[in-house]
Amino acid sequence: MIRITSRTFFLFSFIYLASAIWDVEETTAQEVPLVAALSSHLVAITAGFTGTDVLLFGATDGPGDIAVVVRGPTSDTVVRRKERLGPIWVNGTEAVLRDAPSYYRVASNRPLKEIASKLLLSQFQIGLENIRLISANQVVDDKITREFRNAFIDLKLDDGLYDQGLGAVNFMSNRLFRTELHFPAHVPTGTYLVEVYLFRDGQVTSAEIVPLNISKIGVGADIYDFAHNLAFLYGLMAVILAIAAGWAASAAFRRV
């Protein structure tokens, strides 16, 4: 019986990616300058999930620089400023940031500023400072909007869902590359987009977008879905269980 280890699997994967580019006619190779894939397209969150790493690997048709951007599901996010009212802090001015990514990380084989211009990186939203966060109730260049934008990013950094430090993309040769994508235990669920960019002479010459699904499974997922889809019933059941537990505890103490 032949046992296929993870090392063997990735070796065959690299060989396959290389052959997809090189073992074809020259005209075809020029049409496929970049190929990328993930070791898994599903991250299953169970009750004991503590975070995981997903391997991204790929090949190019020649020398170049690689930048990888991982974007989580987007949503309109409310950011509130805390203001002091006498001895207490209350919610004050707020801003709604449109289509804010729930998760954002970047990896590259060398510093981004050495790969492309700030203008080009901003165009593709590569790098934490280039994320386009527009407030629904402020103009994009307004000072207040920038303050809320920076506060939102700081909160995400503290929560470990954004990463201001670049991960490393390692080239195994002039053409084969790989990098590890880390997802913490509290990573939001949904469909993620893993964007892989190939740069040459400061320009994007090719790009690949690979989807990744992060989903809750098992009993925990059923409880989560019930709590969110039938919130009223879930709350009612929680109250009933709390009352029943309190009554049972009271009855037990009376017997002692």
C-alpha positions as CSV (number, residue, x, y, z in Angstrom):
1,M,0.0,0.0,0.0
2,I,1.4,3.4,-1.0
3,R,1.1,6.2,1.6
4,I,1.0,9.7,0.2
5,T,2.3,12.2,2.7
6,S,1.7,15.9,2.7
7,R,5.2,16.5,1.5
8,T,4.7,14.2,-1.4
9,F,1.4,15.8,-2.2
10,F,2.9,19.3,-2.4
11,L,5.8,18.0,-4.4
12,F,3.4,16.6,-7.0
13,S,1.5,19.8,-6.9
14,F,4.6,21.9,-7.7
15,I,5.5,19.5,-10.5
16,Y,2.0,19.9,-11.9
17,L,2.1,23.7,-11.7
18,A,5.5,23.7,-13.4
19,S,4.3,21.4,-16.2
20,A,1.2,23.6,-16.7
21,I,3.5,26.4,-17.7
22,W,6.6,24.8,-19.2
23,D,5.4,21.5,-20.8
24,V,3.4,23.3,-23.5
25,E,4.1,25.3,-26.6
26,E,5.7,28.6,-26.3
27,T,2.6,30.5,-27.3
28,T,0.5,28.8,-24.6
29,A,3.1,29.4,-22.0
30,Q,2.9,33.2,-22.7
31,E,-0.8,33.0,-22.0
32,V,-0.3,31.5,-18.6
33,P,2.4,33.6,-16.8
34,L,1.0,32.8,-13.3
35,V,-0.6,29.8,-11.7
36,A,-1.6,29.6,-8.0
37,A,-3.4,27.1,-5.8
38,L,-4.3,26.4,-2.1
39,S,-3.6,23.3,-0.1
40,S,-7.3,23.5,0.9
41,H,-10.2,25.6,-0.3
42,L,-12.2,25.0,3.0
43,V,-11.3,25.9,6.5
44,A,-13.7,24.1,8.8
45,I,-14.4,25.7,12.2
46,T,-15.4,23.1,14.8
47,A,-15.8,23.4,18.6
48,G,-12.1,22.9,19.1
49,F,-10.8,25.1,16.4
50,T,-7.7,27.0,17.5
51,G,-6.6,28.5,14.2
52,T,-4.9,27.1,11.2
53,D,-2.5,27.7,8.3
54,V,-3.3,27.2,4.6
55,L,-0.5,26.8,2.1
56,L,-0.5,28.9,-1.0
57,F,1.8,27.6,-3.8
58,G,2.3,28.5,-7.4
59,A,4.6,29.0,-10.4
60,T,5.4,31.7,-12.9
61,D,6.8,31.6,-16.4
62,G,9.9,33.5,-15.4
63,P,11.5,35.8,-12.8
64,G,9.3,38.4,-11.1
65,D,8.0,39.6,-7.8
66,I,4.9,38.1,-6.0
67,A,2.5,39.9,-3.7
68,V,-0.4,38.0,-2.0
69,V,-3.5,39.7,-0.5
70,V,-6.1,37.9,1.5
71,R,-9.4,39.7,1.9
72,G,-12.2,38.5,4.1
73,P,-15.9,39.1,3.5
74,T,-16.8,42.8,3.4
75,S,-19.6,44.7,5.1
76,D,-20.7,48.2,6.1
77,T,-19.1,48.7,9.6
78,V,-20.1,51.3,12.1
79,V,-17.2,53.0,14.0
80,R,-18.1,55.1,17.0
81,R,-16.0,57.6,18.9
82,K,-16.2,57.5,22.7
83,E,-16.8,60.9,24.3
84,R,-16.8,61.8,27.9
85,L,-20.0,63.1,29.5
86,G,-19.3,64.0,33.0
87,P,-17.9,60.9,34.9
88,I,-18.9,58.4,32.2
89,W,-18.0,57.6,28.6
90,V,-20.7,57.5,26.0
91,N,-20.9,56.8,22.2
92,G,-20.5,60.0,20.3
93,T,-19.8,60.7,16.6
94,E,-19.9,57.7,14.3
95,A,-19.0,56.8,10.8
96,V,-20.2,54.0,8.5
97,L,-17.3,52.5,6.6
98,R,-18.5,51.0,3.4
99,D,-17.4,47.5,2.3
100,A,-14.8,47.2,5.0
101,P,-12.9,43.8,4.9
102,S,-13.4,41.7,8.0
103,Y,-9.9,40.2,7.5
104,Y,-6.9,41.6,5.6
105,R,-3.3,40.3,5.3
106,V,-0.5,40.8,2.8
107,A,2.6,38.7,1.9
108,S,5.4,39.4,-0.6
109,N,8.8,38.2,-1.5
110,R,10.3,41.6,-0.8
111,P,9.2,44.9,0.6
112,L,6.3,46.4,-1.4
113,K,8.0,49.7,-1.9
114,E,10.7,47.9,-3.8
115,I,8.2,46.1,-6.0
116,A,5.9,48.9,-7.3
117,S,5.0,52.5,-6.9
118,K,2.7,53.7,-4.2
119,L,0.2,54.8,-6.9
120,L,0.0,51.3,-8.3
121,L,-0.2,49.6,-4.9
122,S,-3.0,52.0,-4.0
123,Q,-4.8,51.2,-7.3
124,F,-4.9,47.5,-6.3
125,Q,-5.3,48.1,-2.6
126,I,-2.1,46.2,-1.8
127,G,-0.8,47.1,1.7
128,L,-2.6,48.2,4.9
129,E,-2.2,51.9,4.1
130,N,-3.8,51.4,0.7
131,I,-7.1,49.8,1.8
132,R,-9.9,51.9,0.4
133,L,-12.3,52.6,3.3
134,I,-14.9,55.2,2.4
135,S,-17.3,56.6,4.9
136,A,-21.0,56.8,4.0
137,N,-21.5,60.0,5.9
138,Q,-18.3,61.9,5.2
139,V,-16.3,62.9,2.1
140,V,-13.4,60.6,1.3
141,D,-10.7,63.2,2.0
142,D,-12.3,64.6,5.1
143,K,-10.0,64.7,8.2
144,I,-12.7,63.1,10.3
145,T,-13.1,60.2,7.9
146,R,-9.3,59.5,8.1
147,E,-9.5,59.5,11.9
148,F,-12.3,56.9,11.8
149,R,-10.4,54.9,9.2
150,N,-7.3,54.8,11.3
151,A,-9.3,53.9,14.4
152,F,-11.0,51.0,12.5
153,I,-7.6,49.6,11.3
154,D,-6.1,49.9,14.8
155,L,-9.1,47.9,16.2
156,K,-8.6,45.2,13.6
157,L,-4.8,45.1,14.3
158,D,-5.5,44.7,18.0
159,D,-7.9,41.9,17.2
160,G,-5.4,40.1,15.0
161,L,-7.6,40.2,11.9
162,Y,-5.4,42.8,10.1
163,D,-1.7,42.5,9.7
164,Q,0.6,45.4,9.2
165,G,3.7,43.3,9.0
166,L,4.3,41.5,5.6
167,G,4.4,37.8,5.5
168,A,7.1,36.1,3.4
169,V,6.6,34.6,0.0
170,N,9.4,32.2,-0.5
171,F,10.7,31.3,-4.0
172,M,11.8,27.6,-4.3
173,S,13.5,28.5,-7.6
174,N,13.2,31.4,-10.1
175,R,9.6,30.2,-10.8
176,L,8.1,28.1,-7.9
177,F,6.9,30.0,-4.8
178,R,4.9,29.3,-1.6
179,T,3.7,31.1,1.5
180,E,1.7,30.2,4.6
181,L,-1.6,32.0,5.2
182,H,-2.5,32.1,8.9
183,F,-6.1,32.3,10.2
184,P,-6.7,32.8,13.9
185,A,-9.3,31.0,16.0
186,H,-11.7,33.9,15.9
187,V,-11.5,34.4,12.1
188,P,-14.9,35.5,10.6
189,T,-16.7,33.0,8.4
190,G,-17.5,33.5,4.8
191,T,-15.9,33.5,1.4
192,Y,-12.3,34.9,1.3
193,L,-10.4,36.0,-1.8
194,V,-6.8,35.2,-2.1
195,E,-5.3,37.5,-4.7
196,V,-1.9,36.7,-6.2
197,Y,-0.1,39.4,-8.2
198,L,2.9,39.0,-10.5
199,F,5.0,42.1,-10.8
200,R,7.7,42.8,-13.4
201,D,9.5,46.1,-13.8
202,G,7.2,47.7,-11.3
203,Q,4.0,46.7,-13.2
204,V,1.3,44.1,-12.6
205,T,1.8,41.6,-15.5
206,S,-0.6,38.9,-14.3
207,A,-3.0,38.1,-11.4
208,E,-4.9,35.1,-10.0
209,I,-7.8,35.1,-7.6
210,V,-8.3,31.9,-5.6
211,P,-11.5,31.6,-3.4
212,L,-11.3,30.2,0.1
213,N,-14.3,29.3,2.2
214,I,-14.3,29.5,6.0
215,S,-17.3,27.8,7.5
216,K,-18.6,26.5,10.9
217,I,-19.5,22.9,10.9
218,G,-21.0,20.4,13.5
219,V,-23.2,21.1,16.5
220,G,-21.5,24.5,17.1
221,A,-22.5,25.6,13.6
222,D,-26.1,24.5,14.2
223,I,-26.3,26.5,17.4
224,Y,-24.7,29.5,15.7
225,D,-27.2,29.4,12.8
226,F,-30.1,29.0,15.2
227,A,-29.0,32.0,17.3
228,H,-28.7,34.2,14.3
229,N,-31.6,33.1,12.1
230,L,-34.1,32.7,15.0
231,A,-32.8,35.1,17.5
232,F,-36.1,35.6,19.3
233,L,-36.6,31.9,19.9
234,Y,-33.0,31.5,20.9
235,G,-33.3,34.3,23.4
236,L,-36.6,32.9,24.7
237,M,-35.1,29.4,25.2
238,A,-32.1,30.9,27.0
239,V,-34.4,32.8,29.4
240,I,-36.5,29.6,30.0
241,L,-33.4,27.5,30.6
242,A,-32.0,30.2,33.0
243,I,-35.3,30.3,35.0
244,A,-35.4,26.5,35.1
245,A,-31.8,26.3,36.3
246,G,-32.5,28.9,38.9
247,W,-35.6,27.0,40.1
248,A,-33.7,23.7,40.2
249,A,-30.9,25.3,42.2
250,S,-33.3,26.9,44.6
251,A,-35.2,23.6,45.1
252,A,-31.9,21.7,45.8
253,F,-30.8,24.3,48.4
254,R,-34.2,24.0,50.2
255,R,-33.7,20.3,50.6
256,V,-30.3,20.7,52.2
